[in-house]
């Protein structure tokens, strides 16, 4: 579904951006529902941008961003059901994905 160019963990749960794991959207979401939630997320992000200087509007817009990300499965309860822990926002090298990541990360 995503063609971001960022590596995806072998189990499909995370994207890796600059060495950090970011939880992917729930793959079981219906494509129409997923697309609607992405549109809401983008609208909410624009609302955050446009609310500069208005603390109440910023808080409301950030709440919309959070709700959309939770509905997408990128935050909140994990969408997988095998009991595996969530490593969202962790550095890949500090997780069980470390060996996999070391094999794909360019050496510096």
One Martini backbone bead per residue (centre of mass of N, CA, C, O) as a GRO file, in nm:
protein
  108
    1UNK     BB    1   0.057   0.063  -0.020
    2UNK     BB    2   0.338   0.170   0.030
    3UNK     BB    3   0.582   0.417  -0.137
    4UNK     BB    4   0.835   0.563   0.039
    5UNK     BB    5   1.138   0.412   0.054
    6UNK     BB    6   1.124   0.285   0.320
    7UNK     BB    7   1.199   0.063   0.534
    8UNK     BB    8   1.060  -0.256   0.619
    9UNK     BB    9   0.986  -0.466   0.827
   10UNK     BB   10   0.940  -0.803   0.800
   11UNK     BB   11   0.645  -0.774   0.956
   12UNK     BB   12   0.518  -0.475   0.872
   13UNK     BB   13   0.510  -0.258   1.127
   14UNK     BB   14   0.762  -0.082   1.014
   15UNK     BB   15   0.933   0.206   0.966
   16UNK     BB   16   1.250   0.349   0.856
   17UNK     BB   17   1.375   0.661   0.997
   18UNK     BB   18   1.676   0.740   1.074
   19UNK     BB   19   1.664   0.458   1.263
   20UNK     BB   20   1.355   0.481   1.314
   21UNK     BB   21   1.061   0.360   1.438
   22UNK     BB   22   0.742   0.343   1.254
   23UNK     BB   23   0.426   0.293   1.265
   24UNK     BB   24   0.203   0.141   1.081
   25UNK     BB   25  -0.064   0.089   0.935
   26UNK     BB   26  -0.338  -0.091   0.928
   27UNK     BB   27  -0.381  -0.351   0.695
   28UNK     BB   28  -0.702  -0.408   0.771
   29UNK     BB   29  -0.789  -0.168   0.642
   30UNK     BB   30  -0.990  -0.029   0.447
   31UNK     BB   31  -0.911   0.162   0.184
   32UNK     BB   32  -1.131   0.377   0.226
   33UNK     BB   33  -1.074   0.429   0.524
   34UNK     BB   34  -0.778   0.499   0.498
   35UNK     BB   35  -0.811   0.742   0.307
   36UNK     BB   36  -0.991   0.908   0.499
   37UNK     BB   37  -0.782   0.924   0.732
   38UNK     BB   38  -0.560   1.064   0.573
   39UNK     BB   39  -0.721   1.315   0.504
   40UNK     BB   40  -0.768   1.397   0.797
   41UNK     BB   41  -0.473   1.421   0.877
   42UNK     BB   42  -0.397   1.643   0.674
   43UNK     BB   43  -0.605   1.847   0.773
   44UNK     BB   44  -0.500   1.862   1.064
   45UNK     BB   45  -0.214   1.958   0.992
   46UNK     BB   46  -0.308   2.221   0.861
   47UNK     BB   47  -0.446   2.329   1.118
   48UNK     BB   48  -0.192   2.357   1.279
   49UNK     BB   49  -0.049   2.553   1.093
   50UNK     BB   50  -0.298   2.773   1.090
   51UNK     BB   51  -0.297   2.816   1.431
   52UNK     BB   52  -0.116   3.029   1.485
   53UNK     BB   53  -0.151   3.175   1.812
   54UNK     BB   54  -0.387   2.951   1.877
   55UNK     BB   55  -0.414   2.744   2.131
   56UNK     BB   56  -0.696   2.615   2.089
   57UNK     BB   57  -0.659   2.537   1.790
   58UNK     BB   58  -0.411   2.363   1.827
   59UNK     BB   59  -0.533   2.157   2.021
   60UNK     BB   60  -0.757   2.063   1.831
   61UNK     BB   61  -0.574   1.974   1.595
   62UNK     BB   62  -0.400   1.771   1.757
   63UNK     BB   63  -0.637   1.590   1.828
   64UNK     BB   64  -0.698   1.510   1.535
   65UNK     BB   65  -0.430   1.378   1.476
   66UNK     BB   66  -0.443   1.164   1.696
   67UNK     BB   67  -0.709   1.029   1.607
   68UNK     BB   68  -0.610   0.943   1.327
   69UNK     BB   69  -0.363   0.773   1.420
   70UNK     BB   70  -0.528   0.576   1.587
   71UNK     BB   71  -0.719   0.478   1.358
   72UNK     BB   72  -0.466   0.375   1.183
   73UNK     BB   73  -0.246   0.248   1.410
   74UNK     BB   74   0.009   0.448   1.488
   75UNK     BB   75  -0.144   0.459   1.759
   76UNK     BB   76  -0.180   0.310   2.036
   77UNK     BB   77  -0.301   0.033   1.994
   78UNK     BB   78  -0.217  -0.240   1.862
   79UNK     BB   79  -0.286  -0.440   1.559
   80UNK     BB   80  -0.167  -0.676   1.679
   81UNK     BB   81  -0.211  -1.035   1.829
   82UNK     BB   82   0.083  -1.169   1.952
   83UNK     BB   83   0.213  -0.978   2.199
   84UNK     BB   84   0.393  -0.783   2.085
   85UNK     BB   85   0.575  -0.526   2.121
   86UNK     BB   86   0.623  -0.179   2.115
   87UNK     BB   87   0.865   0.023   1.896
   88UNK     BB   88   0.776   0.297   1.875
   89UNK     BB   89   1.039   0.534   1.831
   90UNK     BB   90   1.265   0.349   1.815
   91UNK     BB   91   1.568   0.241   1.781
   92UNK     BB   92   1.656  -0.021   1.595
   93UNK     BB   93   1.930  -0.096   1.748
   94UNK     BB   94   1.731  -0.129   2.032
   95UNK     BB   95   1.607  -0.389   1.901
   96UNK     BB   96   1.505  -0.687   1.753
   97UNK     BB   97   1.593  -0.533   1.465
   98UNK     BB   98   1.905  -0.492   1.459
   99UNK     BB   99   2.014  -0.708   1.261
  100UNK     BB  100   1.847  -0.628   1.022
  101UNK     BB  101   1.938  -0.330   1.011
  102UNK     BB  102   2.245  -0.383   0.978
  103UNK     BB  103   2.193  -0.521   0.687
  104UNK     BB  104   2.069  -0.231   0.555
  105UNK     BB  105   2.255  -0.031   0.661
  106UNK     BB  106   2.459   0.206   0.603
  107UNK     BB  107   2.776   0.267   0.626
  108UNK     BB  108   2.966   0.526   0.836
   0.00000   0.00000   0.00000
